[in-house]
Amino acid sequence: MKSYKAYCFDLDGTVYRGKEGIESAVVFIHHLQSQQIEPFYLTNNSSKTPEQLQQSLHEIGITAPISHIYSSSLATAKYVAKNCPDKLVNVIGEIGLHTALEEEGLIITDEPCSMLVMGIDRQMTYDKLVHASLAVQNGAKLIGTNGDIKFPTEYGFAPGNGSFVQLVSNVAGVEPIFIGKPSPVMLKIIAQEHGFTKEDMLMIGDNYDTDILCGIHYGCDTLHVNTGVTPTHIVKQKDKSPTYCIENLLALVTN
């Protein structure tokens, strides 16, 4: 495998599962850092602030600068700020999404407005889903931080934000707009902010439909690891293959 300037890691299923680090990824990241290469981290998880994500990485032994951590919340907030003239939004989500939207100058309200933004909400209730469905039926655009149907934990798979967004979408009869992976927005932001070309970058992930397609859509090289959502045998059946497909990242340390 060629060397890259920007190794861009997905988090859930690639670097950790729940609160447990994936050893092969942690070892490979330390290997890169020993060569003065500081990785980037791209997550569709909208629930945490960059500081909280930094702490999650710290807890599994990885030191990461805030400037190298990108979430779907940050990308969504930038998109909404550009496309919401009155700056008023309805929101379902946790602190990571609320903080990102407010830092972009948006005002979160329960009153009717032109956009409903949905991120993962682990305090989801039936009433919240009813409110969201009615808001969209009354004309609010449905914006999802990401479309992940499920994500890996240390215990198994849990419902992702996409499961709830699709529920609201089905009730309201509209198509949602998703901002996180497989949209290449986060890779574009990294390239712009850090001065990389597509040839400098490698997208690494476990989920073909989000991580790998994100890299393919952007036009950079991709690496699939068999540690999370999409098994290798399924990836090999896809029409568009990742640049590399390996069992885990230890192979890159020993080779």
Buried (B, 14 or more C-beta within 10 A) or exposed (E): EEEBEBBBBBBBBBBBBBEEBBBBBBBBBEBBBEEEBBBBBBBBBBBBBBEBBBEBBEEBEBEBEEEBBBBBBBBBBBBBBEEBEEBBBBBBBBEBBBBBBEEBEBEBEEEEBBBBBBBBBEEBEEEBBEBBBBBBEEEBBBBBBBBBBBBBBEEEEBBBBBBBBBBBBEBBEBEBBBBBBBBBBBBEBBBEEBEBEBEBBBBBBBBBBBBBBBBBBBEBBBBBBBBBBBEEEEBEEBEEBBBBBBEBBBBBEEE
